[in-house]
Structure formats: C-alpha cells, structure tokens
Amino acid sequence: MSNKAVAVVVAVILGAVALTPVFLKSFSDNPQVAKISNLTNNLTNSSATINEQSSMLEKAGYSIGYSIGSNLQNADNLNQADIIKGFSDAFNKKDAALTPEQMETAVMEFQTEHQKRMQQKISETAAVNLEKGKAFLAENAKKQGVQTTASGLQYEVISEGSGTKPKATDIVSVNYKGTLIDGKVFDSNEGSEPVTFKLDGVIVGWTEGLQLMSEGSKYRFYIPANLAYGEVGAPPVIEPNSTLIFDVELLKINPAK
C-alpha cells in the first residue's frame, strides 16, 4: 500500500474527507487548539493567535488543522504526540520512521481495534437507552390523556381538527418538533416552511400516528425505538434505541393520485 493509500484508509476510519469543506460544517463553542508548539519545534511558522484579523493563509492552516483534530476525536486511544510527529515529518519532508508496509499494517490493525471498540460502545449505549425508553413509556402510559396503540405507540391529543384523515399513501404537510425523553430538542421546523412528505416514507411511528389525526389536529407522539430509528439510531443526534417525542400539527393532506 502506498503512502497515499494509507492516508485514504485513515481518512475513512476517522470520518475525515481531506481538504473538503467538511471543516466548515461547525466549530465548537469551546475550540481546542492543538498545542503543536509544545510537541514539536518544526511547526513554529504560524502565528500564536488565530482570529478574524489573521491572514488568509493563517486562517486556512488553522481551519485544516482543526478539521483534522475534530475528525480524530473518536480515536481517543491514539497519542497526540505520535500524530503530530508523523504530521511534522511529512510536512517537513523528512524520511518516514516506518516503511509503507509497516504503516499499512499498523493502520489496518488500528482499524480493526477501533471498529470493535466503537461497536462495543454502540451496543452498550443501545442497551441503556432501551431500558430508559421502556421505563419512560411505562410511566408515561399512566398519565391522563395518553393513549397506547397495539404497536406500542403512545399519543395524546393537544387539539382535534375537523378535516379528513390521511392514508399511508397520501402526501401530508406538517409543522413539528422532535425531542428526546430528556427534553432536548433535536429537530424542528419552527420558523420555517411546513414540511411536506409522503406518509409511508418516514419512520413507522409517524406513518401510524399521523393516520390517527384529522386535518388541522395537533398531537403529541411518544415513539418507542422500534417504531423510530431502532438499534441504528440517526447519528450523531439520535442515539441507538432512543425513544422519541414529537409534537405534530397536520396542516394539509394531498391524496395520492
């Protein structure tokens, strides 16, 4: 495997896409600047402080470095000094400490270990969320006004409309807000245009739940994980086996033709 191929494998493992706008996606409110100057003396040509007044090259260099660091966050068992050593040697055109074959072996072994660790973490998170969801739904079912369907979907009527009810094949327009059981809002179209979609093209809980609603209604749905995103979740926002809560207003039904 060539050095270029090794770099591609590393990018795939860590979720990085080299030199693409991925680093512009989002910057944390608390950026952690890599302390390169403390680990190597080979990268001391950049300014000590980066801000809006920095030059284009300084800001570009910082942004690329920040992107690389962000994509390495999940690889928390790697040593930062080792990463920066390799970066510094390549950047300064020094001979590599390892042969391409040795790098290939190391990266592939790391990939296997990293995937095992991540899968174990996902499995543990899924198990915890499943139990939390079951406990939440069991208590929620006791609340006045909450109804439970045969599938386990729970709902309560906030306000009832007087229009027709949609079929699974219909196209509907809605306003909605989605929250986790801890109250965190993970999605909403508040302040935006209504969302329009084919009812059988969304999660099962929505497909079932909206067919209970008349046009003009507002319902709150409590959706078990198996009727939502299941064991896979919708990373990074929705963890595996998450129970979800949706407030939905059914605005319009467009019958399928």
N, C-alpha and C positions, 0 to 999 in steps of 0.2 A: 504494500500500500504506500502510495506517495505521501509526502507531507501535506499536499493539498487534500488528498482523500481523508487523511487523519483529521484535518480541520473540519471537513464536511461532517464526519461522524460525530465529532464533538459538538458541532452546531445542532445536529439532530437530537442528540442526547439531552442537551440543555435547553432546547427550545429556542435557540438563537437563530436568526437569519442574518448573516454577516452583511453589514453595510447597507441595510434596508431601513425604511422609515420606522421600523418597529421601535426604535428607541424614542420616537416622538409620541408614542402611544400615551404614556402617562409617566409623570415624575412624582415620586412620593413627596408628601408634605415634609418629610424629615430625611432629606437625601444624605446618604452615607458615602462620603467621598473616599475613594481608595487612597490609602496612605502610602503611595508609591515611594515617596522620598525617604520613608523610614525603612524601606525594604531593599532598595537598590539605588545606587548613585548614577545609574545610566539614563534615567529619565528625568532630568532636572532642568530641561529647557522650557517647560511650561511655567506660566505664572502661578504664584502661590494661591491666588484667589481668583475664582471664576465668577463673573457676574454679567449683567446685561451690557456693561461697558467694555467687556473683554473683546478682543479681536475675533473675527470670524473663525480663524484657524484655532484659536484657543477654545472657543465655544464648541466647535466641531469635534476637536480632540476629546474634550471633556464629555461631550454627549455620547460619542462612540464608546469611551471607557465606561461611562455609567451604564450604557446598554449592556455591555459585556458583563459587568458586575451584577446587574439585575437578573440576567439570564443564568448566572451561577448561584443564585440564592438557594435553589433547591438542592444544590450539590454541596451541602454543608459539611460533608466529611472530607472535602478537599482542603489542602493547606493553601492559604492565600499567598504565602511566600513562594511556594512552588509554582503557582500560576504566574506570578509576576516575574519570577526568574526565567521561565520559558518565554514569556512575552518579551522581556528585556533582551534576551539572547537573540531572538528572531528580529526584533526591532532594530537592534544594533548590528545585525548581520554577522553574529558570532556563530561558530560551529555548534551544532546541536550536541547536547550531552548524551543523547541516545540516537541509535540508528532508526530509520523509518520503520523497520520491522519491530524493534523494541517498543516504539511509540504505538504502533498498531496493536500489539499485544496488550499493552497497558490500558489503552483506551477501551478495547473490547472487553477486557476483564472488568474495568470500571463500569462499563455499560451494563453488564450482567448483574453486578452487585447493586448498582444504583436502581435498576428496574425492580429487583427483588425488594429492596428497602421501600421504594415508593409503593409497590403493590401491598406490602405489609401494612404500611401506614394507611392506605386507602381502605383496606379490609377492616382495620381497627376503627377508623372513623365511621365507616358504614354501620358496623355493629352498634356503636354508641348511639348514632343518630336514629337507628331503627328502634331502639329501646326508648329513647326520648320521645320519638314520634308516637309510639304506642301509648305511653303514659299520658302524653298531652291529649290525644284523641279520646282516651278513656274518660278523662276528667271533663273534657270539652262536651262530650256527649250528654253529660248530666245537666248542662246549662239550659235554662228555659229558652225555647225558640229554636234550638239546634236540632235538626233532623238528620237521620243517617239512612242512606240508601243501602240496598242489598250488597253493593260493591264495597261499602265502607266509606264512600264519600259523605262528608258532612257538610251541611249548608244551613244558613239562616236567611230569612227574607228581611232585607232592610226596607225596601218599598216594592210594592207589587204593581206592575204595569197592566195594561188592558189590551195589549195587542196580541198577535198570534205567537205561537211558539215555533222555534226553528227545528228543522230536521238536520241530521248529521251531514247531509249533502249540501246544505244551504251555505251561503256566504253571509257573514254577520259583521257588523261594525260595533265596536265596544270602546268604553273607557275602562281602565283597570289599574289596580295597584297590587303588587305582589310583595308579601313579607314572609320572613322566616318565623318560626314559633318563638324566637327571642325578641321579635318586634322589629328586626332590621328590615328596611325596605330594600329589596334587591332589583325591583323593576317597576316602572310606572310610565304611563303616557301623559301624566299630569302636565298641563301647559303645552301639550302638543295636539296634533290632529288625532281623531279617533283611529283605532287600529282595525283594519279590515282583513278577514281571512276566511278560508273555507273551514267549516267547523270540524270536519273529520281529518284536518291536517295539523291538529295541535295535540297536546297531551290528553290522555284518556279522561282525566278528571274534568278538563274543560269541555270536552266533547259531550260527556254525560251531563255535566252540570248545567251548561247553557241550554240544553234541551228542556230543562225544567222551567226555564224563565219565559215569561211573556215579554214581548217588545215593550220597552220602557221601564222594565224592572231593574232593581239593584239587589244583588245577592252577595253574600259572603260565603266563600267556599273554603273548607278545610280539607286539603287533599293529601291522602296517605302517599307515601313514597312510591308504592307500586302503581299508583294512578298518575304519578308525576314523572320524575326523571329516574326513578329506581336506583339500582346499585351503581349506576354510572354517574349520576348527577349531571350537572352542567357547569363544569369547572370554568373559571375559578370562583364563581359566585355561589353556586348551589352545590353543596357537598353531597356525596353519595347517601342515599336513603333519607333525604331530607323531606319532612312533612312541610307542605306549603300552604299559605293562606292567601286567597285572592279576593279582593273586592271588585266586582264586575258590574258595570252598567250596560245593559243590552240596548243599544240605540236603534239599530235598524237590521232588518232581515231581508236579504235578497235571495229569493228562492232559486234553487238550481234549475237551469233550463235543460 
